[in-house]
């Protein structure tokens, strides 16, 4: 009888909790379209959170932080400084834009243990900054373990525009990949009508291409999730690893 009561209680608790909120690695620049008259130093904040609900999590010093411009990757790890984002440990870096073109910033975090999911999480997170009227390289594939390669410019998008990307893992398209989408509700003013609306979910087609139209302006995160082909031990047992390809895109008001 005790066992039945316990199982009933657990089931009820799961129902009351509702849909699980999504985790997102975040790389948010102070400006993603740098014009001649703008400040040429871009500040990038790196964090890990539930962006719609504004619930922060700890981000330890990332495994790597790079910027790729004209096909060349530069290590920015030493420029990171500790800050807090949503009252949790996070990181920031200043980067001076010197030349025209597209700059793709990528954070690879250390594996994050998530007891609720009984697995590790690694989100390869990127965003694109363009400068001085040139944007060549915005669609460059970087060869990450898993990544979203944009098929539409990940900037200069109006709210309501359709955004597309292709999910790739080990350089190959991932058919029917599941992509979670959340808005960065930075000021906390928006509230989803129900818990089901906190995280939007779309599936890619057979070629790994997903499509989403942002309903309002601001930063939107796209996270394509897959299970790694390797495990990481935790307390003597091998655990699965959730790999996320995360891309942050800003949509503008007209």
Beta strands, then each sheet from edge to edge (+ up, - down):
strand 1: 24-29
strand 2: 33-34
strand 3: 41-50
strand 4: 55-57
strand 5: 64-69
strand 6: 72-75
strand 7: 81-85
strand 8: 88-96
strand 9: 101-108
strand 10: 112-114
strand 11: 119-131
strand 12: 146-150
strand 13: 157-158
strand 14: 162-169
strand 15: 172-173
strand 16: 178-183
strand 17: 200-203
strand 18: 209-213
strand 19: 218-227
strand 20: 232-234
strand 21: 237-239
strand 22: 241-252
sheet 1: 1+ 3- 4+
sheet 2: 1+ 3- 8+ 7-
sheet 3: 2+ 11+ 9- 5+ 6-
sheet 4: 2+ 11+ 10-
sheet 5: 2+ 11+ 22+ 13+
sheet 6: 2+ 11+ 22+ 19- 16+ 17-
sheet 7: 12+ 14- 15+
sheet 8: 12+ 14- 18+
sheet 9: 20+ 21-
end
